Amino acid sequence: GMDAMVDEMVALRKGKMSAEDCRAALSKGNYFGTMLVKMGKADALLGGATYSTADTVRPALQLVKTKKGAHLVSSSFILFRKDKDGNDEKYCMGDCAINIKPNEDELVEICKETVSCAKIFGVDPKVAFLSYSTLGSGKGPDVDIVEEATRIVKEKAPDLPVVGSIQFDAAWSPDVAATKAKGNDVAGHVNVFVFPDLCSGNIGYKAVQRSSGALAIGPVLQGLNKPVNDLSRGATVQDIINTIALTAIEAQ
């Protein structure tokens, strides 16, 4: 039981935590739950209703680790809303919870993982790399990073519909796209939004969620070996139920 779990955790932490430290950590739900997933006793973990994102993510990074080929853990939110004709719409937004200031290679990885997540939920991905500039209208080092990430993704995944750098309104609205991104067939039809940094991502998804009444599920953690997901501490019972369902889908 507990002794075996402590031993395994000590081994995983490779000298960074003593047996005593590990036993103390395992008395808390976030570490205990993460070890259950690591040892295969549970298929997935959902945390965060009472723990901060950092306290849900840290044990996962320390114990579950990133999956083969992934270099960072990122997150995305799935937003569900009805359009003006009452049709269901789904959007995927990343990274809104973890990486503070991603460089171009990290943005490329965030894009790749967010696209995979979108596909799990039946979204046919059309991707925007967001910025304050649409296709060269604005300049600055932050824009350069976004444009470089877009270039790399177009090279690595030539079949993926992607536009960048682009402003949110031109990505979201076909009317705005017709003016700002004339002739671009992805602009105005985007359903996967890659934010340039954590500040804009966290503000952006919450602004869309709260002002449009969209249902936001997440953050879905991406790049880990096993499904570990987080909840906002502002989560409602319905949010928790939805995220449990989502975590179960990922664990299939």
C-alpha positions in Angstrom: 0.0 0.0 0.0 1.3 3.3 1.2 4.9 2.1 1.7 5.2 0.9 -1.9 3.8 4.2 -3.1 6.3 6.1 -1.0 9.2 4.0 -2.4 8.1 4.5 -6.0 7.7 8.2 -5.5 11.2 8.5 -3.9 12.6 6.7 -6.9 10.7 9.0 -9.4 12.0 12.1 -7.6 15.6 10.8 -7.9 16.9 12.2 -4.6 15.0 15.5 -4.8 12.6 14.3 -2.0 13.2 12.1 1.0 10.9 9.3 2.0 9.6 11.6 4.7 8.9 14.4 2.2 7.1 11.9 -0.1 4.9 10.5 2.7 3.9 14.1 3.7 3.1 14.9 0.0 1.1 11.8 -0.4 -1.2 12.8 2.5 -2.5 15.5 0.1 -5.1 14.6 -2.5 -3.2 16.1 -5.4 0.0 13.9 -4.9 -2.0 10.8 -3.9 -4.2 11.0 -6.9 -1.3 11.6 -9.3 0.6 8.6 -7.9 -2.6 6.4 -8.4 -2.5 7.4 -12.1 1.3 6.9 -12.4 1.0 3.4 -10.9 -1.9 2.5 -13.2 -4.4 2.2 -10.3 -6.4 5.0 -11.9 -6.8 5.8 -15.6 -6.9 9.6 -15.2 -7.0 12.4 -12.7 -9.1 15.5 -12.3 -8.0 18.2 -9.8 -8.3 21.9 -9.2 -11.7 22.6 -7.7 -9.8 23.2 -4.4 -6.2 23.2 -5.7 -4.6 26.0 -7.8 -3.5 25.1 -11.4 0.1 25.1 -10.2 -0.7 22.5 -7.4 -2.4 20.2 -9.9 0.3 20.6 -12.6 3.4 20.3 -10.4 2.8 16.7 -9.2 1.9 15.7 -12.8 5.2 17.1 -14.1 7.2 15.5 -11.3 5.6 12.1 -11.4 3.6 11.4 -14.7 6.1 13.3 -16.9 5.8 14.4 -20.5 5.0 11.9 -23.2 7.5 10.7 -25.8 8.1 13.5 -28.3 6.6 16.2 -26.1 8.9 18.8 -24.6 6.5 20.8 -22.6 3.1 20.6 -20.9 0.5 23.1 -22.1 -3.2 23.4 -21.8 -6.3 24.2 -23.8 -9.9 25.1 -23.1 -12.8 23.8 -25.2 -15.6 26.3 -25.5 -19.1 25.3 -26.5 -21.6 27.9 -27.6 -24.6 28.4 -29.9 -24.4 30.6 -33.0 -27.1 33.1 -33.9 -29.1 30.4 -35.7 -28.9 28.1 -32.7 -26.3 25.7 -34.1 -23.7 24.3 -31.8 -20.2 25.6 -32.2 -17.0 24.3 -30.6 -13.7 26.2 -30.2 -10.4 25.2 -28.8 -8.1 27.8 -27.2 -4.5 27.3 -25.9 -2.3 27.9 -24.0 -4.4 29.7 -21.3 -3.1 28.2 -18.1 0.6 27.2 -18.1 3.3 28.7 -20.3 3.9 32.3 -19.5 6.0 33.5 -22.4 6.4 30.7 -25.0 9.1 31.1 -27.7 8.3 30.1 -31.4 9.2 26.4 -30.9 7.0 26.2 -27.8 4.1 27.9 -29.7 4.5 25.3 -32.4 4.2 22.5 -29.8 1.2 24.3 -28.1 -0.4 24.4 -31.6 0.3 20.7 -32.3 -1.2 19.6 -28.9 -4.2 22.0 -29.1 -5.0 20.7 -32.6 -4.9 17.0 -31.3 -7.2 18.0 -28.4 -9.6 19.7 -30.8 -9.8 16.5 -32.9 -10.7 14.5 -29.8 -13.8 16.7 -29.5 -14.7 16.4 -33.2 -13.5 19.8 -34.2 -12.1 20.0 -37.8 -9.2 22.3 -37.0 -8.7 25.7 -38.6 -5.9 27.4 -36.7 -5.0 31.0 -35.9 -1.8 32.2 -34.3 -3.1 35.3 -32.5 -1.4 38.7 -32.1 -2.1 42.4 -32.3 -1.1 42.3 -36.0 -3.0 40.8 -38.9 -0.7 39.5 -41.7 2.0 42.2 -41.2 -0.2 45.1 -40.2 1.7 45.6 -36.9 5.4 45.2 -36.0 7.3 44.2 -32.9 9.3 41.4 -31.4 6.2 39.7 -30.1 4.7 39.7 -33.6 8.0 38.2 -35.0 7.7 35.2 -32.7 4.1 34.5 -33.8 5.0 34.8 -37.5 7.9 32.5 -37.1 5.8 29.9 -35.3 3.2 30.2 -38.1 5.9 29.7 -40.7 7.2 26.5 -39.0 3.7 25.0 -38.6 3.0 25.6 -42.3 6.2 23.9 -43.2 5.7 20.9 -40.8 2.0 20.5 -41.4 1.2 21.7 -45.0 -2.3 20.2 -44.9 -3.3 22.0 -41.7 -5.4 25.2 -42.4 -3.5 27.9 -40.5 -3.3 31.7 -40.5 -1.0 34.0 -38.5 -0.2 36.4 -37.2 -3.8 37.5 -37.0 -5.9 39.6 -34.7 -8.8 37.9 -32.8 -11.5 39.8 -34.7 -10.2 38.9 -38.1 -9.8 35.2 -37.0 -13.3 35.1 -35.5 -15.5 37.2 -37.9 -15.9 36.6 -41.6 -16.9 40.2 -42.0 -13.8 41.6 -40.4 -11.6 39.0 -42.3 -13.0 40.2 -45.6 -11.5 43.6 -44.8 -8.3 42.8 -42.8 -7.4 39.5 -44.4 -8.9 39.6 -47.9 -8.4 36.4 -49.9 -7.4 34.3 -46.9 -9.7 31.4 -46.6 -8.9 30.5 -42.9 -9.4 34.0 -41.5 -13.0 34.4 -40.2 -13.5 30.6 -39.9 -11.0 29.8 -37.1 -11.9 27.3 -34.4 -8.5 26.7 -32.8 -6.9 29.8 -31.3 -3.3 29.8 -30.3 -2.6 32.7 -28.0 0.9 34.3 -28.0 1.3 34.3 -24.2 -0.4 33.3 -20.9 -1.6 36.8 -20.2 -3.6 37.2 -23.4 -4.7 33.5 -23.3 -6.1 33.6 -19.8 -7.8 36.9 -20.4 -9.0 36.0 -23.8 -10.8 32.7 -23.1 -12.4 34.1 -19.9 -13.6 37.2 -21.8 -15.2 35.0 -24.5 -16.6 32.6 -21.9 -18.2 35.2 -19.7 -19.4 37.6 -22.3 -20.9 35.1 -24.7 -22.2 32.6 -22.1 -20.1 29.9 -23.7 -19.5 26.7 -21.7 -15.7 26.4 -21.1 -14.2 23.0 -20.2 -10.6 22.8 -19.0 -7.8 23.4 -18.7 -7.1 20.1 -20.5 -3.5 19.4 -19.9 -1.5 18.5 -23.0 1.8 16.7 -23.5 1.6 14.4 -20.4 1.9 10.6 -20.4 -1.6 10.2 -18.8 -4.7 12.3 -18.8 -4.5 14.7 -15.9 -6.9 17.7 -16.0 -7.5 20.8 -14.0 -10.5 22.8 -13.0 -10.8 26.5 -12.4 -11.5 27.1 -8.7 -14.5 29.1 -10.1 -15.8 25.8 -11.5 -19.6 25.0 -11.1 -20.9 21.5 -10.5 -21.8 21.3 -14.2 -18.2 22.3 -15.2 -16.9 19.5 -12.9 -19.3 16.9 -14.5 -18.3 18.0 -18.0 -14.6 17.9 -17.3 -14.9 14.4 -15.7 -16.6 13.3 -18.9 -13.9 14.9 -21.0 -11.1 13.2 -18.9 -12.8 9.9 -19.3 -12.9 10.4 -23.1 -9.2 11.1 -23.2 -8.4 8.0 -21.1 -10.1 5.7 -23.6 
